[in-house]
Amino acid sequence: MPVVPETPETPNIPETPEAPGITETPETPKIPVGFFFNRNLKLGDIGDDVKQLQIFLNNNGFKLASAGPGSLGNETNKFGWLTKAAVIKFQEAYANDILKPLGLRYGTGIFYSYSRNFANKMLGQ
């Protein structure tokens, strides 16, 4: 019987693991060009403008959450407690333009005219 040489098997090479601590980062969501806030928003409101508000807040240093719903890239269309808290931080950061003209010292978490107009100004609208 003739001797048949063994065929070498293809070595089983494991996939290259990601470097420790490096994760994929979601693409930063952007507000559509020409978008502006045109209605008052408050706790319980639902709509695309709420999602745009969350994107605006997340992109401008007023993070709703570090992970999960409301976090960067995971914005929702519901104005919940996380959105309210971020709006308060936004209002208090720009208190001279948003709160002081209304005689307020603390943010309300309600995205009404002064907050809206200031955000639109930041968007270039």
SELUM-411345 format. One record per residue (C-alpha): residue in one letter; x, y, z; residue number from 0. Coordinates in Angstrom, 1 decimal, padded with zeros to 4 digits. Last residue first. Layout:
REM residues N
node code:A	east:X	north:Y	up:Z	pos:NUM
...
REM end
This chain:
REM residues 125
node code:Q	east:-030.8	north:080.0	up:014.5	pos:124
node code:G	east:-027.0	north:079.5	up:015.1	pos:123
node code:L	east:-027.5	north:076.4	up:017.2	pos:122
node code:M	east:-026.3	north:078.3	up:020.2	pos:121
node code:K	east:-028.9	north:081.0	up:019.4	pos:120
node code:N	east:-031.5	north:078.2	up:019.2	pos:119
node code:A	east:-030.5	north:077.0	up:022.6	pos:118
node code:F	east:-030.8	north:080.6	up:024.0	pos:117
node code:N	east:-034.2	north:081.0	up:022.4	pos:116
node code:R	east:-035.4	north:077.7	up:023.8	pos:115
node code:S	east:-034.2	north:078.4	up:027.3	pos:114
node code:Y	east:-035.7	north:081.8	up:027.3	pos:113
node code:S	east:-038.9	north:080.6	up:025.7	pos:112
node code:Y	east:-039.6	north:077.4	up:027.7	pos:111
node code:F	east:-037.7	north:074.2	up:028.3	pos:110
node code:I	east:-038.9	north:073.4	up:031.8	pos:109
node code:G	east:-036.2	north:072.0	up:034.0	pos:108
node code:T	east:-036.8	north:074.8	up:036.5	pos:107
node code:G	east:-033.3	north:076.1	up:036.9	pos:106
node code:Y	east:-032.5	north:078.1	up:040.0	pos:105
node code:R	east:-032.0	north:081.8	up:040.6	pos:104
node code:L	east:-035.1	north:083.1	up:038.8	pos:103
node code:G	east:-036.1	north:086.7	up:038.2	pos:102
node code:L	east:-037.1	north:085.9	up:034.7	pos:101
node code:P	east:-034.2	north:087.9	up:033.1	pos:100
node code:K	east:-031.9	north:086.1	up:035.6	pos:99
node code:L	east:-032.9	north:082.6	up:034.5	pos:98
node code:I	east:-032.0	north:082.2	up:030.9	pos:97
node code:D	east:-029.2	north:084.7	up:029.9	pos:96
node code:N	east:-027.6	north:085.2	up:033.3	pos:95
node code:A	east:-028.3	north:081.6	up:034.3	pos:94
node code:Y	east:-026.4	north:080.0	up:031.4	pos:93
node code:A	east:-024.9	north:077.2	up:033.5	pos:92
node code:E	east:-028.1	north:077.1	up:035.6	pos:91
node code:Q	east:-030.3	north:076.7	up:032.6	pos:90
node code:F	east:-028.1	north:073.9	up:031.1	pos:89
node code:K	east:-028.0	north:072.1	up:034.5	pos:88
node code:I	east:-031.8	north:072.4	up:034.8	pos:87
node code:V	east:-032.2	north:071.1	up:031.3	pos:86
node code:A	east:-030.0	north:068.1	up:032.2	pos:85
node code:A	east:-032.2	north:067.3	up:035.2	pos:84
node code:K	east:-035.3	north:067.5	up:033.1	pos:83
node code:T	east:-033.9	north:065.3	up:030.4	pos:82
node code:L	east:-033.0	north:062.7	up:033.0	pos:81
node code:W	east:-036.5	north:062.9	up:034.6	pos:80
node code:G	east:-038.3	north:062.2	up:031.3	pos:79
node code:F	east:-038.9	north:064.1	up:028.1	pos:78
node code:K	east:-039.5	north:061.2	up:025.8	pos:77
node code:N	east:-038.2	north:061.1	up:022.1	pos:76
node code:T	east:-035.1	north:059.1	up:023.0	pos:75
node code:E	east:-031.4	north:059.6	up:022.8	pos:74
node code:N	east:-029.2	north:056.6	up:022.6	pos:73
node code:G	east:-026.2	north:058.0	up:020.7	pos:72
node code:L	east:-025.0	north:059.8	up:023.7	pos:71
node code:S	east:-027.0	north:058.6	up:026.7	pos:70
node code:G	east:-030.7	north:059.1	up:027.0	pos:69
node code:P	east:-031.6	north:055.5	up:027.2	pos:68
node code:G	east:-028.5	north:053.4	up:028.2	pos:67
node code:A	east:-025.1	north:054.6	up:029.3	pos:66
node code:S	east:-023.4	north:057.7	up:030.7	pos:65
node code:A	east:-026.8	north:059.5	up:031.2	pos:64
node code:L	east:-028.4	north:062.9	up:030.4	pos:63
node code:K	east:-025.1	north:064.6	up:029.6	pos:62
node code:F	east:-025.1	north:068.4	up:029.8	pos:61
node code:G	east:-021.8	north:069.1	up:028.1	pos:60
node code:N	east:-023.0	north:070.5	up:024.8	pos:59
node code:N	east:-023.4	north:067.4	up:022.7	pos:58
node code:N	east:-025.5	north:065.6	up:025.3	pos:57
node code:L	east:-027.8	north:068.7	up:025.7	pos:56
node code:F	east:-028.3	north:069.2	up:022.0	pos:55
node code:I	east:-028.9	north:065.4	up:021.4	pos:54
node code:Q	east:-031.4	north:065.4	up:024.3	pos:53
node code:L	east:-033.1	north:068.5	up:022.8	pos:52
node code:Q	east:-033.2	north:066.8	up:019.4	pos:51
node code:K	east:-034.9	north:063.8	up:021.0	pos:50
node code:V	east:-037.4	north:066.1	up:022.6	pos:49
node code:D	east:-037.9	north:067.8	up:019.2	pos:48
node code:D	east:-038.7	north:064.4	up:017.8	pos:47
node code:G	east:-041.7	north:064.1	up:020.1	pos:46
node code:I	east:-043.0	north:063.3	up:023.6	pos:45
node code:D	east:-043.7	north:065.6	up:026.5	pos:44
node code:G	east:-043.9	north:064.0	up:030.0	pos:43
node code:L	east:-041.6	north:066.6	up:031.7	pos:42
node code:K	east:-041.5	north:069.8	up:029.8	pos:41
node code:L	east:-041.0	north:071.2	up:026.3	pos:40
node code:N	east:-042.1	north:074.6	up:024.9	pos:39
node code:R	east:-042.3	north:074.7	up:021.2	pos:38
node code:N	east:-040.2	north:076.0	up:018.3	pos:37
node code:F	east:-036.7	north:074.5	up:018.8	pos:36
node code:F	east:-034.7	north:075.0	up:015.7	pos:35
node code:F	east:-033.4	north:072.7	up:013.0	pos:34
node code:G	east:-031.7	north:074.3	up:010.0	pos:33
node code:V	east:-029.1	north:071.6	up:009.7	pos:32
node code:P	east:-030.2	north:068.5	up:011.5	pos:31
node code:I	east:-029.0	north:068.0	up:015.1	pos:30
node code:K	east:-026.0	north:065.7	up:015.1	pos:29
node code:P	east:-025.6	north:062.3	up:016.8	pos:28
node code:T	east:-022.0	north:061.5	up:017.8	pos:27
node code:E	east:-021.0	north:058.2	up:016.2	pos:26
node code:P	east:-021.0	north:055.5	up:018.7	pos:25
node code:T	east:-017.7	north:054.7	up:020.3	pos:24
node code:E	east:-016.2	north:051.3	up:019.8	pos:23
node code:T	east:-014.4	north:050.0	up:022.9	pos:22
node code:I	east:-010.8	north:050.2	up:023.9	pos:21
node code:G	east:-010.1	north:049.3	up:027.6	pos:20
node code:P	east:-008.1	north:046.2	up:026.8	pos:19
node code:A	east:-007.0	north:046.0	up:023.2	pos:18
node code:E	east:-009.5	north:044.3	up:021.1	pos:17
node code:P	east:-008.9	north:040.6	up:020.6	pos:16
node code:T	east:-007.3	north:039.3	up:017.4	pos:15
node code:E	east:-009.3	north:036.3	up:016.2	pos:14
node code:P	east:-007.9	north:033.0	up:017.1	pos:13
node code:I	east:-005.8	north:031.1	up:014.6	pos:12
node code:N	east:-006.7	north:027.5	up:014.2	pos:11
node code:P	east:-003.8	north:026.2	up:012.0	pos:10
node code:T	east:-004.8	north:024.9	up:008.6	pos:9
node code:E	east:-004.2	north:021.2	up:008.8	pos:8
node code:P	east:-001.1	north:019.7	up:007.1	pos:7
node code:T	east:-001.9	north:017.0	up:004.6	pos:6
node code:E	east:-000.4	north:013.8	up:005.7	pos:5
node code:P	east:001.7	north:012.0	up:003.1	pos:4
node code:V	east:000.1	north:009.0	up:001.4	pos:3
node code:V	east:002.2	north:005.9	up:001.8	pos:2
node code:P	east:001.4	north:003.4	up:-001.0	pos:1
node code:M	east:000.0	north:000.0	up:000.0	pos:0
REM end
